[in-house]
Amino acid sequence: MLKTKRQQAIIELCEQHDVVTVKFIQEQLKVSDMTIRRDLDELASQNLLIRVHGGAKSLNFEKKRPMELSHGEKKQLHSHEKEYIAQKAATAIQENDTIFLGPGTTIELMTKYLPDKHLRIITNSLPVFNLLASKERYDLYLIGGAYRKITGAFVGSIANETIQKLSIEKAFVGVNGITEEYVSTFSIEEGKFQQLVLDKAQQKFLVADANKFNHSDFYNFYNLKEVNALYTDHTISMSVKSHYEQYTNIIH
């Protein structure tokens, strides 16, 4: 590939994914990492992208990056894909499991597909709690704390102290971004709580639609290598799936 075409391809990847790593570009363009690093340095010097450790981000990244979306706005995004993920992830739950369901619209959809059997369910999500409150077959525990209205989640020191006293067999946590082995979310407090949940769980599961791959949010809270699996939807490309399978099991 000619240098001009290669560099144009790098710019297009950067604009498409907002943040890209050297490794991701290398897999897409089939050239050496040294060549990519030189290209990134040159493109950054020409003010065509922003160089960051291990990769680059688009010039419009900060402008394009929205403030945290409201719960209602999130429900409108990729609804079919989220439904697919929710149904798939729920198949991992068995009778008498003690599970944690985190905040997020995909996990809220999981409540529709839970087995019609006895479960012990722990959540810090008020929407999840409200969806399950009338289901007598479930033992339901709502963890309190400081209330984040925008996501309907309870967080902070009270929530953190409570979750550390509980045993969890299977945890299901949503993420806002996935870049290489790290997963991220908007809120530091929510991220810290979710880290504690995943550390406590015997089996750790993440849920994220395919659009979350190669994107990052404000706070990295966990490493993909530490989770059992990540559930995503059928729109994920084979190249992205193959790349992230070096870190964890990708189920779609």
C-alpha positions in Angstrom: 0.0 0.0 0.0 1.3 3.4 -0.9 2.2 5.7 1.9 -0.4 8.3 1.0 -3.2 5.7 0.8 -2.0 4.1 4.1 -2.1 7.4 5.9 -5.5 8.2 4.5 -6.7 4.9 5.7 -5.3 5.6 9.2 -7.1 8.9 9.3 -10.4 7.3 8.2 -10.0 4.5 10.9 -9.4 7.2 13.5 -12.4 9.2 12.5 -14.6 6.1 12.4 -13.6 4.7 15.8 -12.6 8.0 17.5 -9.7 6.2 19.4 -7.5 3.6 17.7 -4.5 1.6 18.9 -1.4 0.8 16.9 -2.3 -2.9 17.2 -5.8 -2.4 15.8 -4.5 -0.4 12.8 -1.8 -3.0 12.2 -4.5 -5.7 12.0 -6.6 -3.7 9.6 -3.8 -2.6 7.2 -1.4 -5.5 7.5 1.7 -3.4 8.0 4.4 -3.3 10.7 3.8 -1.5 14.0 7.0 0.6 13.4 5.5 1.9 10.1 2.2 2.7 11.8 4.0 4.6 14.6 6.0 6.7 12.1 2.7 7.4 10.2 1.0 8.4 13.4 3.8 10.7 14.4 3.8 12.3 11.0 0.0 12.7 10.8 0.1 14.2 14.3 2.8 16.7 13.3 0.5 17.8 10.4 -2.4 18.2 12.9 -4.5 15.5 11.2 -5.0 13.5 14.4 -4.0 13.5 18.0 -1.2 11.1 19.1 -1.8 9.3 22.4 0.1 6.5 24.2 -0.3 3.3 22.1 -2.3 4.9 19.3 -4.2 8.0 18.3 -7.6 9.7 18.5 -9.5 11.9 16.0 -9.3 15.7 16.1 -13.0 15.8 16.8 -12.9 13.2 19.6 -13.5 15.7 22.4 -16.1 17.7 20.4 -18.0 14.5 19.3 -17.9 12.9 22.7 -21.2 13.8 24.3 -22.0 14.4 27.9 -23.4 11.3 29.7 -26.7 10.3 28.0 -29.9 10.2 30.0 -31.5 6.9 30.8 -34.3 7.6 28.2 -31.8 8.5 25.5 -29.8 5.3 26.1 -33.0 3.2 25.8 -33.5 4.5 22.2 -30.0 3.5 21.1 -29.4 0.1 19.4 -32.6 -1.3 21.0 -32.7 -4.5 18.8 -29.1 -5.3 19.5 -29.6 -4.8 23.2 -32.6 -7.1 23.2 -30.5 -9.8 21.4 -27.7 -9.4 24.0 -30.1 -9.5 27.0 -31.7 -12.7 25.8 -28.3 -14.3 25.2 -26.8 -13.3 28.5 -29.8 -14.6 30.5 -29.1 -18.1 29.3 -26.0 -18.2 31.7 -28.3 -18.0 34.7 -29.5 -21.2 36.4 -32.0 -22.0 39.1 -30.9 -21.0 42.7 -28.0 -18.7 41.4 -27.1 -15.6 43.3 -26.6 -13.0 40.7 -25.8 -9.3 40.4 -27.5 -7.2 37.8 -25.9 -3.8 37.3 -27.4 -0.6 35.9 -28.0 -0.1 32.2 -30.6 -0.5 29.6 -29.3 -3.8 28.3 -29.4 -5.4 31.7 -32.9 -4.0 32.3 -33.9 -6.0 29.2 -32.4 -9.1 30.8 -35.1 -9.0 33.4 -37.5 -10.2 30.7 -35.5 -13.3 30.0 -34.6 -14.5 33.5 -35.5 -18.2 34.2 -38.9 -18.7 35.8 -37.2 -20.3 38.8 -35.9 -19.3 42.2 -33.0 -16.8 42.1 -31.3 -14.5 44.5 -30.9 -11.2 42.8 -28.7 -8.3 44.0 -28.8 -4.9 42.2 -27.9 -1.3 42.7 -30.2 -0.2 39.9 -33.6 1.2 40.8 -35.0 0.5 37.3 -33.9 -3.1 37.6 -35.4 -3.4 41.1 -38.7 -1.9 39.9 -38.9 -4.3 37.0 -38.5 -7.3 39.3 -40.2 -6.1 42.5 -43.5 -8.0 41.7 -41.8 -11.3 41.0 -42.4 -13.3 44.1 -40.2 -16.2 43.0 -37.0 -14.0 43.3 -35.2 -13.0 46.5 -34.5 -9.4 45.6 -31.9 -7.1 47.3 -31.5 -3.5 46.4 -28.2 -1.9 47.5 -28.6 1.7 48.6 -26.2 4.7 48.6 -25.9 8.0 46.8 -28.5 8.0 44.0 -27.4 8.9 40.4 -30.6 10.0 38.8 -29.2 9.9 35.2 -28.6 6.1 35.4 -30.9 5.2 38.3 -27.9 3.6 40.2 -26.9 3.8 43.8 -23.2 4.3 44.3 -20.7 5.7 46.8 -19.3 4.6 50.1 -22.5 3.0 51.5 -22.9 0.9 48.3 -19.2 -0.1 48.3 -19.3 -1.2 51.9 -22.4 -3.2 51.4 -21.3 -5.1 48.3 -18.1 -6.2 49.9 -20.1 -8.1 52.6 -22.1 -10.2 50.0 -21.3 -13.3 48.0 -22.1 -13.3 44.3 -22.0 -16.3 42.0 -22.6 -14.5 38.7 -22.3 -10.7 38.0 -23.6 -9.0 34.9 -22.2 -5.5 34.3 -22.6 -3.1 31.4 -19.9 -0.9 29.9 -19.7 2.3 27.9 -16.5 1.6 26.0 -14.0 -1.2 25.2 -10.5 -0.3 24.1 -8.0 -3.1 24.0 -8.2 -4.9 27.3 -9.8 -2.1 29.2 -13.5 -1.4 29.7 -14.8 2.0 30.7 -17.7 4.0 32.0 -18.6 7.7 32.4 -18.8 7.8 36.2 -15.9 7.1 38.5 -18.2 6.2 41.4 -20.2 3.8 39.2 -16.9 2.3 37.8 -15.4 1.8 41.3 -18.6 0.0 42.5 -18.7 -2.2 39.4 -15.0 -3.1 40.0 -15.9 -4.2 43.5 -18.8 -6.3 42.2 -16.7 -8.0 39.6 -13.9 -8.7 42.1 -16.5 -10.4 44.4 -18.2 -12.5 41.7 -17.2 -16.1 41.0 -18.2 -15.6 37.4 -17.8 -12.2 35.7 -19.8 -11.2 32.6 -20.0 -8.0 30.7 -22.6 -6.9 28.3 -22.0 -4.3 25.5 -23.4 -3.8 22.0 -20.9 -3.9 19.1 -20.7 -0.1 18.9 -18.9 0.0 22.2 -15.8 -1.7 20.8 -12.8 0.5 20.0 -14.4 3.4 22.0 -13.5 4.6 25.4 -15.3 6.6 28.1 -13.9 8.6 31.0 -13.0 6.0 33.5 -11.3 2.6 32.9 -12.7 0.3 35.6 -11.8 -3.3 34.6 -9.6 -5.5 32.5 -11.1 -7.9 30.0 -8.6 -10.5 30.9 -10.2 -10.9 34.3 -13.8 -11.6 33.0 -15.3 -14.9 31.9 -17.1 -13.6 28.9 -18.4 -10.5 27.2 -21.9 -10.7 25.5 -22.4 -8.6 22.4 -24.7 -8.6 19.4 -24.5 -10.2 16.0 -23.4 -7.0 14.2 -19.9 -7.3 15.5 -17.4 -7.7 12.7 -15.3 -10.9 12.6 -12.1 -8.8 12.6 -13.1 -7.0 15.8 -14.3 -10.2 17.5 -11.1 -12.0 16.6 -9.0 -9.1 17.9 -10.8 -9.0 21.3 -10.9 -12.7 21.8 -7.2 -12.5 22.8 -8.5 -10.9 26.0 -11.7 -12.8 26.8 -14.5 -15.0 25.4 -16.7 -12.9 23.1 -20.2 -14.3 22.8 -22.7 -13.1 20.2 
